[in-house]
Amino acid sequence: MVSRRNMIACGIGTGVLAALGYRAFDRGVFSAGQGEAYRAWSEWQGIAGEMPAKRPIHAAILAANAHNTQPWIFEPGEDAITLYADLSRHIGTADPFRRELYASLGCALANLKLAFPDYDVFPARQWNHDRLEISRDETPVAAQRLEIRRHDVGATVELFPALRHAIPHRHTNRGPYRPDRQLPNLGDIFYASENGIDGVAIFDPGAKRELGALIVEATERFVADSEMSADSARWFRTGRKEIERNRDGITTDTAGLSPVVNAVAKLMPDQNAETADRYWLAATRDVQIPTAAAFGVIFCTDRLERDQAIFAGERWQRSHLWLTTLGLAAQPLNQPIEIMDRDHQLGRSNDYAKDIRKIAGVRNGDPAFIFRLGYGTREAPASARRRFGDVLMRNRYA
Ligand SMILES: Cc1cc2nc3c(=O)[nH]c(=O)nc-3n(C[C@H](O)[C@H](O)[C@H](O)COP(=O)(O)O)c2cc1C
């Protein structure tokens, strides 16, 4: 016969399991990467019956972007697409000049051009060679815009179909890589031009160690800066409902944790910014840097010139797509550049640009983007994307 004590224990056990089950459901332990927030990844080629100018926008919104802020608004027209900056979607003191915001638009532009090669950026660019300034402007949609227009030269030969096909498979991989697996020749993707402006891959063990140390130092400075830490934490999204509501930001699923650690992390109470920063610093120092097979740096002439920031983003998106076609994983590690901007904002001196040039072995150029690459040990998950209707400027076509 079942004793009363056993029945109570059984009841409590069932209750605990039910509570744990609900918590697991609520926190999305079993639904990582699933649901409406991830729908965009399967609609990257557009939706049947849509107007032509809307279709490439589905590919554009899958682009890499700082902290998954998705700071873009698109206006589809009859023969043109206009891309606006949404200046309200920024990471504050972690990007005081909104350089990363414009780089994010560059990433979207790269996808847009690949998705519809018969479109081109209209030569009369409305964003001139102006320098970015410390942003106080919170206007949702910047007056500046880029116009992407259809050529009238007839059929276009698509030069890089493989890059276009990689668009829905490209994801930022923050997990461990396999540092010893031989990399293919990356000369076609990264090359330093004579004056050192463009992409450079860093394989040399000594140079890798030095750049790794610089990235860890910059991460330490980032987490020690309470404003940068708080502004970054504003984009952390936890729990299934929060992700479904916002469809943006950084989530536990995309942090590069093993499946078990990820499940445990999701079941635990939300971390405050300080605890999250501690894990971030440890992951950077103990996993991401030591397992990188190589690092890369994208240089430009002046990272705080708006066009150059956009260009650096385009360059990153195309590089990441190339790496994806080769089965390689990649992750931006831009902490040193973020600290360079922060020091510039606060009028402090900073030698990182000089140090990075020396490590990369180039004479000139302003470092605009740093990343690591290698063969991943696990697949990177997709990150959330905003509703399509929410990134369209309302007009008679949208
Ligand atoms: C300008 C820029 C800076 C970025 N910096 C970092 C970084 O320092 N560390 C990192 O892990 N990811 C970084 N990312 C990657 C974004 O967080 C990522 O693209 C975004 O969360 C969307 O995820 P997805 O690339 O997997 O689609 C950066 C991306 C861009 C465009």
The ligand as an SDF file (V2000), in Angstrom:
LIG
                    3D

 31 33  0  0  0  0  0  0  0  0999 V2000
   29.6770   46.3830  -36.6510 C   0  0  0  0  0  0  0  0  0  0  0  0
   29.5320   45.0430  -35.9770 C   0  0  0  0  0  0  0  0  0  0  0  0
   30.2220   44.7960  -34.7990 C   0  0  0  0  0  0  0  0  0  0  0  0
   30.1030   43.5440  -34.1630 C   0  0  0  0  0  0  0  0  0  0  0  0
   30.8650   43.2880  -33.0390 N   0  0  0  0  0  0  0  0  0  0  0  0
   30.7720   42.0670  -32.4390 C   0  0  0  0  0  0  0  0  0  0  0  0
   31.6210   41.7390  -31.3370 C   0  0  0  0  0  0  0  0  0  0  0  0
   32.4790   42.5330  -30.9320 O   0  0  0  0  0  0  0  0  0  0  0  0
   31.4820   40.5120  -30.7520 N   0  0  0  0  0  0  0  0  0  0  0  0
   30.5800   39.5830  -31.2230 C   0  0  0  0  0  0  0  0  0  0  0  0
   30.4840   38.4840  -30.6510 O   0  0  0  0  0  0  0  0  0  0  0  0
   29.7720   39.8710  -32.2890 N   0  0  0  0  0  0  0  0  0  0  0  0
   29.8610   41.0730  -32.8950 C   0  0  0  0  0  0  0  0  0  0  0  0
   29.0950   41.3450  -34.0130 N   0  0  0  0  0  0  0  0  0  0  0  0
   28.1490   40.3210  -34.5210 C   0  0  0  0  0  0  0  0  0  0  0  0
   26.7180   40.6740  -34.1490 C   0  0  0  0  0  0  0  0  0  0  0  0
   26.5010   40.6110  -32.7600 O   0  0  0  0  0  0  0  0  0  0  0  0
   25.7850   39.7400  -34.9220 C   0  0  0  0  0  0  0  0  0  0  0  0
   25.9510   39.9780  -36.2870 O   0  0  0  0  0  0  0  0  0  0  0  0
   24.3240   39.9340  -34.5370 C   0  0  0  0  0  0  0  0  0  0  0  0
   24.0950   39.5750  -33.2090 O   0  0  0  0  0  0  0  0  0  0  0  0
   23.3920   39.1250  -35.4440 C   0  0  0  0  0  0  0  0  0  0  0  0
   23.7250   37.7590  -35.3950 O   0  0  0  0  0  0  0  0  0  0  0  0
   24.1560   36.9360  -36.7080 P   0  0  0  0  0  0  0  0  0  0  0  0
   25.4310   37.5440  -37.2180 O   0  0  0  0  0  0  0  0  0  0  0  0
   24.3720   35.5340  -36.2090 O   0  0  0  0  0  0  0  0  0  0  0  0
   23.0490   37.0380  -37.7010 O   0  0  0  0  0  0  0  0  0  0  0  0
   29.2360   42.5560  -34.6990 C   0  0  0  0  0  0  0  0  0  0  0  0
   28.5580   42.8150  -35.8990 C   0  0  0  0  0  0  0  0  0  0  0  0
   28.7250   44.0390  -36.5480 C   0  0  0  0  0  0  0  0  0  0  0  0
   28.0350   44.2790  -37.8630 C   0  0  0  0  0  0  0  0  0  0  0  0
  1  2  1  0
  2  3  1  0
  2 30  2  0
  3  4  2  0
  4  5  1  0
  4 28  1  0
  5  6  2  0
  6  7  1  0
  6 13  1  0
  7  8  2  0
  7  9  1  0
  9 10  1  0
 10 11  2  0
 10 12  1  0
 12 13  2  0
 13 14  1  0
 14 15  1  0
 14 28  1  0
 15 16  1  0
 16 17  1  0
 16 18  1  0
 18 19  1  0
 18 20  1  0
 20 21  1  0
 20 22  1  0
 22 23  1  0
 23 24  1  0
 24 25  2  0
 24 26  1  0
 24 27  1  0
 28 29  2  0
 29 30  1  0
 30 31  1  0
M  END
$$$$
